[in-house]
Amino acid sequence: MQRKNFTEVTEFIFLGFSVFGKHQITLFVVFLTIYILTLAGNVVIVTIIRVDHHLHTPMYFFLSMLASSETVYTLVSVPRMLSGLLFHNQPISLAGCASQMFFFVLLATNNCFLLTAMGYDRYVAICSPLRYTVLMSKGVCVMLVSGSFGTGLVMAVLHVAAMFSLPFLPMPNSTAVTEFLLEGFSNFGWQHRLVFFAVFLTLYLLTLSGNVVIVTIIHLDCHLHTPMYFFLSMLSLSETCYTVAIIPRMLSVLLSPHQPLAVQGCATQLFFYLTFGINNCFLLTAMGYDRYVAICNPLRYSVIMSKEVCVQLASGSLGIGLGMAIVQVTSVFGLPFCDAFVISHFFCDVRPLLKLACTDTTVNEIINFVVSACVLVLPMGLVFISYVLIISTILKIASAEGRKKAFATCASHLMVVIVHYGCASIIYLKPKSQSSLGQDRLISVTYTVITPLLNPVVYSLRNKEVKEALLRAVGRRPLSS
């Protein structure tokens, strides 16, 4: 570890084109001319499209939105650049820099997705001309533009929040932390830790073997090649990676409590923990949607839950996990860790790490809460709505046998959902003032060790189709046959 001196920064200076010396005037004239032409051209395009009703089509609607966005985009950066060419060493405050970055990222991202929408418009116009007016209705166009702007807004907020949560503060004589120490269960005696090691190792091996069996059976047995079991296999794979990211290190700490963990290793563990943890949340939501369609729209099930839709839902879940993990890891490890280095947990998690930071973590706490709400409240809400509709449909079934069969197809999923979301919500959604790291550690054992085991146990012992597939795999004829 080494000591570093930090200087307080309240403003920045753009280097710009100062290295070009006398050529800066030439650059100023060239850039000013291009800037004026850009503004004039975009204003003309927007005005013409607005005035001429012949241009009131989706293609020109997107073009006018792009021209408007490009106009504001250039206003954000070019005037400041021109000013820098004439007047050197002009300072810009932190707030001014943050504002410029916010609008730059917002509008640049918006432009990217508007160009994508324009590409989709051309695809529909050429490949599906007879359905063009339906597919590219006014509502769809507005939704695509709103989605582009909304995506830009979210990305801008995340980027600025992550960047300007970095410390521009004086921290004299602080020690830069290069490695952490996981406290784990070190407050227990070695006899208790040995018992924990044996118990957790047994549960870990059962989890791995159970998930491997489920994935293998689903892959081999053609009777299980359905959307429900596709999602179950994806969940089993994700749960396997999730446990591999956490439990081996936890077992190692139980045997040797004072093993250091490099900052890079901690960041890597947090990244994979969040990626697969969030992926699990949205996979459970997709499974809830699958059960909703199967029970409430059985005649359209094969159309709605096609192979392409299932792959898109699984890919979307993983994509959200990756995106949220990148945001969280960037936010947390952009903070300075000065003196404290003992993590009060058995793995690298967001809240214990934030407690070690030697600067204000308010912005990071907000980011953590927003991410937690998005990946817990949103999926829980969707699952809840799905089951309200499912139960209302089941209650309309005339026969008791039919109701029992319908409930049976949902019971396993519902049990896993309650345990998974329940434990995670207790830790990540409760106020910081009510947070107890010791309490959180005990609850974390549930969703890092027990919940992953719950999936193969519940779906194998309570699921008739999986049990029959297992019997077929070992060469025994199922009793039902």
C-alpha positions as CSV (number, residue, x, y, z in Angstrom):
1,M,0.0,0.0,0.0
2,Q,1.2,3.5,-0.7
3,R,0.2,7.0,0.5
4,K,-1.0,9.6,-2.0
5,N,-1.7,13.3,-1.6
6,F,-4.9,14.6,-3.3
7,T,-5.7,18.1,-4.4
8,E,-9.3,19.5,-4.3
9,V,-10.6,20.1,-7.8
10,T,-13.5,22.5,-8.3
11,E,-13.1,23.3,-12.0
12,F,-11.5,21.9,-15.1
13,I,-9.7,23.4,-18.1
14,F,-10.1,22.1,-21.6
15,L,-6.8,21.5,-23.4
16,G,-8.7,21.7,-26.7
17,F,-6.6,22.6,-29.7
18,S,-4.0,24.6,-27.8
19,V,-1.2,22.6,-29.4
20,F,-2.0,24.1,-32.8
21,G,-0.9,27.6,-31.9
22,K,-1.7,30.2,-34.7
23,H,-3.7,27.6,-36.7
24,Q,-6.5,27.9,-34.1
25,I,-8.0,30.9,-35.9
26,T,-8.3,28.9,-39.1
27,L,-9.9,26.0,-37.2
28,F,-12.3,28.5,-35.6
29,V,-13.5,29.8,-39.0
30,V,-13.8,26.3,-40.4
31,F,-15.7,24.9,-37.4
32,L,-17.9,28.0,-37.2
33,T,-18.9,27.7,-40.9
34,I,-19.7,24.0,-40.5
35,Y,-21.7,24.7,-37.3
36,I,-23.8,27.4,-38.9
37,L,-24.5,25.2,-42.0
38,T,-25.5,22.3,-39.6
39,L,-27.9,24.5,-37.7
40,A,-29.4,26.0,-40.8
41,G,-29.7,22.7,-42.6
42,N,-31.4,21.0,-39.6
43,V,-33.8,24.0,-39.1
44,V,-34.8,23.9,-42.8
45,I,-35.4,20.1,-42.6
46,V,-37.6,20.3,-39.5
47,T,-39.5,23.3,-40.9
48,I,-40.1,21.8,-44.3
49,I,-41.3,18.5,-42.8
50,R,-43.6,20.4,-40.4
51,V,-45.1,22.6,-43.2
52,D,-45.5,20.1,-46.1
53,H,-48.2,17.5,-45.4
54,H,-46.8,15.2,-48.1
55,L,-43.9,14.6,-45.8
56,H,-46.1,13.5,-42.8
57,T,-44.9,9.9,-43.0
58,P,-43.0,7.8,-40.5
59,M,-39.7,8.1,-42.4
60,Y,-39.8,11.9,-42.3
61,F,-41.1,12.0,-38.8
62,F,-38.0,10.1,-37.7
63,L,-35.8,12.4,-39.8
64,S,-37.3,15.5,-38.2
65,M,-36.7,14.0,-34.7
66,L,-33.1,13.2,-35.7
67,A,-32.5,16.7,-37.1
68,S,-33.9,18.2,-33.9
69,S,-31.7,16.0,-31.7
70,E,-28.6,16.7,-33.8
71,T,-29.2,20.4,-33.5
72,V,-29.3,20.3,-29.7
73,Y,-26.4,17.9,-29.7
74,T,-24.2,20.4,-31.5
75,L,-25.4,23.2,-29.3
76,V,-24.0,21.3,-26.3
77,S,-20.5,20.9,-27.5
78,V,-19.6,23.1,-30.4
79,P,-20.1,26.6,-28.9
80,R,-17.8,25.7,-26.0
81,M,-15.2,24.3,-28.4
82,L,-15.3,27.6,-30.5
83,S,-14.9,29.6,-27.3
84,G,-11.9,27.5,-26.4
85,L,-10.3,28.2,-29.8
86,L,-10.4,32.0,-29.2
87,F,-9.9,32.2,-25.4
88,H,-7.4,29.8,-23.9
89,N,-7.5,28.3,-20.4
90,Q,-11.1,29.1,-19.8
91,P,-12.2,27.2,-16.7
92,I,-15.4,25.2,-16.5
93,S,-17.0,24.3,-13.2
94,L,-17.8,20.8,-12.1
95,A,-21.5,21.5,-12.5
96,G,-21.0,22.9,-16.0
97,C,-18.9,19.9,-17.0
98,A,-21.5,17.5,-15.6
99,S,-24.3,19.3,-17.4
100,Q,-22.4,19.2,-20.7
101,M,-21.6,15.5,-20.3
102,F,-25.3,14.7,-19.4
103,F,-26.7,16.3,-22.5
104,F,-23.9,14.9,-24.7
105,V,-24.6,11.3,-23.7
106,L,-28.4,11.8,-23.7
107,L,-28.5,13.2,-27.2
108,A,-25.8,11.0,-28.7
109,T,-27.5,7.8,-27.4
110,N,-30.9,9.2,-28.6
111,N,-29.4,9.6,-32.1
112,C,-28.1,6.1,-32.2
113,F,-31.5,4.6,-31.4
114,L,-33.3,7.0,-33.8
115,L,-31.1,5.7,-36.6
116,T,-32.0,2.2,-35.6
117,A,-35.7,3.1,-35.7
118,M,-35.2,4.6,-39.2
119,G,-33.5,1.4,-40.3
120,Y,-36.5,-0.6,-38.9
121,D,-38.9,1.7,-40.8
122,R,-37.1,1.1,-44.1
123,Y,-37.1,-2.7,-43.4
124,V,-40.9,-2.7,-42.9
125,A,-41.5,-0.4,-45.9
126,I,-39.5,-2.7,-48.2
127,C,-40.1,-6.2,-46.7
128,S,-43.7,-5.8,-45.5
129,P,-45.2,-3.0,-47.7
130,L,-48.8,-4.2,-47.3
131,R,-48.6,-4.0,-43.5
132,Y,-46.6,-0.8,-43.4
133,T,-49.3,1.5,-42.2
134,V,-50.3,-1.0,-39.4
135,L,-46.7,-1.8,-38.3
136,M,-45.6,1.9,-38.5
137,S,-48.6,3.6,-37.1
138,K,-48.4,7.0,-35.4
139,G,-48.5,5.3,-31.9
140,V,-45.6,3.0,-32.8
141,C,-43.5,5.9,-34.2
142,V,-44.1,8.0,-31.1
143,M,-43.3,4.9,-28.9
144,L,-40.0,4.3,-30.8
145,V,-39.0,8.0,-30.5
146,S,-39.9,8.0,-26.8
147,G,-38.0,4.8,-26.2
148,S,-34.9,6.3,-27.9
149,F,-35.0,9.4,-25.8
150,G,-35.8,7.4,-22.6
151,T,-32.8,5.1,-23.2
152,G,-30.6,8.2,-23.7
153,L,-31.9,9.7,-20.5
154,V,-31.2,6.6,-18.5
155,M,-27.7,6.1,-19.9
156,A,-26.9,9.8,-19.3
157,V,-28.1,9.7,-15.7
158,L,-26.1,6.5,-15.0
159,H,-22.9,7.8,-16.7
160,V,-23.0,11.2,-15.0
161,A,-23.8,9.7,-11.6
162,A,-21.0,7.1,-11.9
163,M,-18.5,9.7,-13.1
164,F,-19.2,12.5,-10.7
165,S,-19.5,10.3,-7.7
166,L,-15.7,10.0,-8.1
167,P,-13.9,12.0,-5.4
168,F,-12.5,15.4,-6.4
169,L,-11.8,16.1,-2.7
170,P,-8.8,16.6,-0.5
171,M,-7.8,13.4,1.3
172,P,-4.3,14.0,2.7
173,N,-2.2,11.2,4.1
174,S,-4.7,8.5,3.1
175,T,-3.6,4.9,2.4
176,A,-4.7,3.6,-1.0
177,V,-6.2,0.1,-0.5
178,T,-5.0,-2.5,-3.0
179,E,-6.6,-5.5,-1.4
180,F,-9.5,-6.5,0.9
181,L,-10.0,-9.0,3.7
182,L,-13.3,-10.9,3.9
183,E,-14.5,-11.1,7.5
184,G,-16.8,-14.0,6.6
185,F,-17.4,-16.2,9.7
186,S,-14.2,-15.4,11.4
187,N,-16.0,-14.4,14.6
188,F,-16.9,-18.1,15.1
189,G,-14.4,-20.6,16.5
190,W,-12.5,-23.0,14.2
191,Q,-14.8,-25.9,15.3
192,H,-17.9,-24.0,14.2
193,R,-16.2,-22.9,11.0
194,L,-15.3,-26.5,10.3
195,V,-19.0,-27.5,10.7
196,F,-20.1,-24.7,8.5
197,F,-17.5,-25.8,5.9
198,A,-18.8,-29.3,5.8
199,V,-22.5,-28.2,5.6
200,F,-21.9,-25.5,2.9
201,L,-19.6,-27.8,0.9
202,T,-22.3,-30.5,1.0
203,L,-25.0,-28.1,-0.1
204,Y,-22.7,-26.7,-2.8
205,L,-22.0,-30.1,-4.3
206,L,-25.7,-31.0,-4.1
207,T,-26.6,-27.7,-5.9
208,L,-24.0,-28.3,-8.7
209,S,-25.0,-31.9,-9.2
210,G,-28.7,-31.1,-9.1
211,N,-28.4,-28.3,-11.6
212,V,-26.2,-30.4,-13.9
213,V,-28.8,-33.3,-13.8
214,I,-31.6,-30.9,-14.6
215,V,-29.8,-29.3,-17.6
216,T,-28.7,-32.7,-18.9
217,I,-32.2,-34.3,-18.5
218,I,-33.9,-31.4,-20.3
219,H,-31.3,-31.5,-23.1
220,L,-31.7,-35.3,-23.6
221,D,-35.4,-35.8,-23.1
222,C,-37.5,-34.6,-26.1
223,H,-40.6,-34.5,-23.8
224,L,-39.1,-31.6,-21.9
225,H,-38.3,-29.5,-25.0
226,T,-40.9,-26.9,-24.1
227,P,-40.6,-23.2,-23.1
228,M,-41.1,-23.9,-19.4
229,Y,-38.2,-26.4,-19.3
230,F,-36.1,-24.2,-21.5
231,F,-36.3,-21.4,-19.0
232,L,-35.7,-23.9,-16.2
233,S,-32.5,-25.1,-17.9
234,M,-31.4,-21.5,-18.3
235,L,-32.1,-20.8,-14.6
236,S,-30.1,-23.9,-13.6
237,L,-27.1,-22.8,-15.7
238,S,-27.3,-19.3,-14.2
239,E,-27.7,-20.6,-10.7
240,T,-24.6,-22.8,-11.2
241,C,-22.5,-19.8,-12.4
242,Y,-23.9,-17.7,-9.5
243,T,-22.8,-20.2,-6.9
244,V,-19.4,-20.8,-8.5
245,A,-18.8,-17.0,-8.2
246,I,-19.4,-17.0,-4.5
247,I,-19.2,-20.3,-2.6
248,P,-15.7,-21.5,-3.4
249,R,-14.2,-18.3,-2.0
250,M,-16.5,-18.6,1.0
251,L,-15.4,-22.1,1.7
252,S,-11.7,-21.0,1.4
253,V,-12.3,-18.2,3.9
254,L,-13.9,-20.7,6.3
255,L,-10.7,-22.7,6.4
256,S,-8.2,-19.8,6.1
257,P,-9.9,-16.6,7.4
258,H,-7.1,-14.1,6.7
259,Q,-6.7,-14.6,3.0
260,P,-6.4,-11.2,1.2
261,L,-8.5,-10.5,-1.9
262,A,-7.2,-8.1,-4.5
263,V,-9.4,-5.1,-5.5
264,Q,-9.6,-6.6,-9.1
265,G,-10.6,-10.0,-7.7
266,C,-13.3,-8.3,-5.5
267,A,-14.6,-6.3,-8.5
268,T,-14.7,-9.5,-10.7
269,Q,-16.7,-11.4,-8.0
270,L,-19.1,-8.5,-7.6
271,F,-19.6,-8.3,-11.4
272,F,-20.5,-12.0,-11.8
273,Y,-22.6,-12.1,-8.6
274,L,-24.7,-9.2,-9.9
275,T,-24.8,-10.4,-13.5
276,F,-26.2,-13.9,-12.6
277,G,-28.2,-12.7,-9.6
278,I,-30.1,-10.2,-11.7
279,N,-30.3,-12.7,-14.6
280,N,-32.1,-15.1,-12.2
281,C,-34.6,-12.4,-11.2
282,F,-35.7,-11.8,-14.8
283,L,-35.6,-15.5,-15.7
284,L,-38.1,-16.1,-12.9
285,T,-40.2,-13.3,-14.3
286,A,-40.1,-14.9,-17.8
287,M,-41.1,-18.2,-16.2
288,G,-44.1,-16.5,-14.6
289,Y,-45.1,-15.0,-18.0
290,D,-44.8,-18.5,-19.5
291,R,-47.2,-19.9,-16.9
292,Y,-49.6,-17.0,-17.4
293,V,-49.7,-17.7,-21.2
294,A,-50.0,-21.5,-20.7
295,I,-53.0,-21.1,-18.4
296,C,-54.7,-17.9,-19.6
297,N,-54.1,-18.3,-23.3
298,P,-53.6,-22.0,-23.9
299,L,-54.8,-22.0,-27.5
300,R,-52.2,-19.4,-28.5
301,Y,-49.4,-20.7,-26.3
302,S,-47.3,-22.2,-29.1
303,V,-47.5,-19.0,-31.1
304,I,-46.8,-16.5,-28.2
305,M,-44.1,-18.6,-26.6
306,S,-42.3,-19.5,-29.8
307,K,-38.6,-20.6,-29.8
308,E,-37.6,-17.1,-30.9
309,V,-39.5,-15.4,-28.1
310,C,-38.0,-17.7,-25.5
311,V,-34.5,-17.0,-26.7
312,Q,-35.2,-13.2,-26.7
313,L,-36.5,-13.4,-23.2
314,A,-33.5,-15.3,-21.9
315,S,-31.1,-13.1,-23.8
316,G,-32.8,-10.0,-22.5
317,S,-32.5,-11.3,-18.9
318,L,-28.8,-11.8,-19.3
319,G,-28.4,-8.5,-21.1
320,I,-30.1,-6.6,-18.2
321,G,-27.9,-8.5,-15.7
322,L,-24.7,-7.5,-17.6
323,G,-25.8,-3.9,-17.9
324,M,-26.8,-3.5,-14.3
325,A,-23.6,-5.2,-13.1
326,I,-21.4,-2.9,-15.2
327,V,-23.2,0.1,-13.7
328,Q,-22.9,-1.1,-10.1
329,V,-19.2,-2.2,-10.4
330,T,-18.2,1.0,-12.1
331,S,-20.1,3.1,-9.5
332,V,-18.6,1.2,-6.5
333,F,-15.0,0.8,-7.6
334,G,-14.8,4.4,-8.8
335,L,-14.8,5.3,-5.1
336,P,-11.5,5.7,-3.1
337,F,-10.8,3.0,-0.4
338,C,-8.3,4.6,1.9
339,D,-7.7,2.9,5.2
340,A,-10.5,0.4,6.1
341,F,-10.1,-2.9,4.1
342,V,-12.1,-5.5,6.1
343,I,-15.3,-6.4,4.3
344,S,-18.0,-7.4,6.8
345,H,-19.4,-10.2,4.6
346,F,-18.4,-13.5,3.1
347,F,-18.3,-12.1,-0.4
348,C,-17.9,-8.7,-2.2
349,D,-21.3,-7.0,-2.1
350,V,-22.3,-3.4,-2.8
351,R,-23.4,-2.3,0.7
352,P,-20.4,-3.6,2.7
353,L,-18.1,-2.0,0.1
354,L,-19.8,1.3,0.2
355,K,-19.3,1.4,4.0
356,L,-15.5,1.1,3.4
357,A,-15.3,4.1,1.0
358,C,-13.6,7.2,2.4
359,T,-15.8,9.7,0.7
360,D,-19.5,10.6,0.5
361,T,-21.4,7.7,-1.0
362,T,-24.9,9.3,-1.2
363,V,-25.0,9.1,-5.0
364,N,-23.8,5.5,-5.0
365,E,-26.5,4.6,-2.4
366,I,-29.1,6.1,-4.7
367,I,-27.7,4.2,-7.7
368,N,-27.8,1.0,-5.6
369,F,-31.3,1.6,-4.5
370,V,-32.6,2.4,-8.0
371,V,-30.9,-0.7,-9.5
372,S,-32.3,-2.8,-6.7
373,A,-35.8,-1.5,-7.2
374,C,-35.6,-2.1,-10.9
375,V,-34.4,-5.7,-10.6
376,L,-36.6,-6.6,-7.6
377,V,-39.7,-4.5,-7.5
378,L,-40.3,-4.6,-11.3
379,P,-40.0,-8.4,-11.7
380,M,-41.9,-9.0,-8.5
381,G,-44.7,-6.7,-9.7
382,L,-44.9,-8.5,-13.1
383,V,-44.9,-12.0,-11.4
384,F,-47.6,-10.8,-8.9
385,I,-49.8,-9.5,-11.8
386,S,-49.2,-12.8,-13.7
387,Y,-50.4,-14.9,-10.7
388,V,-53.4,-12.7,-10.0
389,L,-54.5,-13.4,-13.6
390,I,-53.5,-17.1,-13.3
391,I,-55.5,-17.6,-10.1
392,S,-58.5,-15.8,-11.5
393,T,-58.4,-18.1,-14.5
394,I,-57.9,-21.2,-12.5
395,L,-60.9,-20.4,-10.3
396,K,-63.1,-20.4,-13.4
397,I,-62.2,-24.0,-14.2
398,A,-65.2,-26.1,-13.5
399,S,-63.6,-29.4,-12.5
400,A,-61.6,-29.8,-9.2
401,E,-59.2,-32.0,-11.0
402,G,-58.5,-29.3,-13.6
403,R,-57.9,-26.7,-11.0
404,K,-55.6,-29.0,-9.1
405,K,-53.6,-29.7,-12.3
406,A,-53.3,-26.0,-13.2
407,F,-52.2,-25.1,-9.6
408,A,-49.6,-27.9,-9.8
409,T,-47.9,-26.4,-12.8
410,C,-47.3,-23.2,-10.9
411,A,-46.6,-24.3,-7.4
412,S,-42.9,-25.1,-7.9
413,H,-42.2,-21.7,-9.6
414,L,-44.2,-19.8,-7.0
415,M,-42.3,-21.4,-4.1
416,V,-38.9,-20.5,-5.6
417,V,-40.1,-16.9,-6.4
418,I,-41.2,-16.3,-2.8
419,V,-37.9,-17.4,-1.3
420,H,-35.7,-15.7,-3.9
421,Y,-37.4,-12.3,-4.0
422,G,-38.2,-12.4,-0.3
423,C,-34.6,-12.7,0.9
424,A,-33.2,-10.3,-1.7
425,S,-35.8,-7.6,-0.9
426,I,-35.1,-7.8,2.8
427,I,-31.5,-6.9,2.2
428,Y,-31.5,-4.5,-0.8
429,L,-34.7,-2.6,-0.4
430,K,-34.8,-1.8,3.3
431,P,-33.5,1.6,4.4
432,K,-29.9,2.1,5.2
433,S,-30.7,3.2,8.7
434,Q,-32.2,-0.3,9.4
435,S,-29.4,-2.2,7.7
436,S,-27.4,-4.6,9.9
437,L,-24.5,-6.2,8.2
438,G,-24.5,-9.2,10.6
439,Q,-28.2,-9.8,9.9
440,D,-27.7,-9.3,6.2
441,R,-24.9,-11.9,6.2
442,L,-27.3,-14.5,7.7
443,I,-30.0,-13.8,5.1
444,S,-27.4,-13.8,2.3
445,V,-26.6,-17.4,3.2
446,T,-30.2,-18.2,2.3
447,Y,-30.1,-16.8,-1.2
448,T,-26.5,-17.7,-2.1
449,V,-26.4,-21.3,-0.7
450,I,-30.0,-22.6,0.0
451,T,-32.0,-20.9,-2.8
452,P,-29.8,-22.3,-5.6
453,L,-30.3,-25.8,-4.1
454,L,-34.1,-25.2,-3.9
455,N,-34.4,-25.0,-7.6
456,P,-33.3,-28.5,-8.5
457,V,-35.0,-30.0,-5.4
458,V,-38.3,-28.4,-6.0
459,Y,-38.4,-28.9,-9.7
460,S,-37.3,-32.5,-9.5
461,L,-39.3,-33.7,-6.4
462,R,-42.5,-31.8,-7.1
463,N,-42.5,-32.1,-10.9
464,K,-44.0,-35.2,-12.3
465,E,-42.6,-34.7,-15.8
466,V,-39.0,-34.3,-14.6
467,K,-39.3,-37.4,-12.4
468,E,-40.6,-39.4,-15.3
469,A,-37.7,-38.1,-17.5
470,L,-35.2,-39.1,-14.8
471,L,-36.7,-42.6,-14.7
472,R,-36.5,-42.9,-18.5
473,A,-32.9,-41.7,-18.4
474,V,-31.9,-44.5,-16.0
475,G,-33.8,-47.1,-18.0
476,R,-36.9,-47.5,-15.8
477,R,-40.4,-47.2,-17.2
478,P,-42.5,-44.5,-15.5
479,L,-45.4,-45.7,-13.4
480,S,-47.8,-43.5,-15.5
481,S,-47.0,-45.5,-18.6
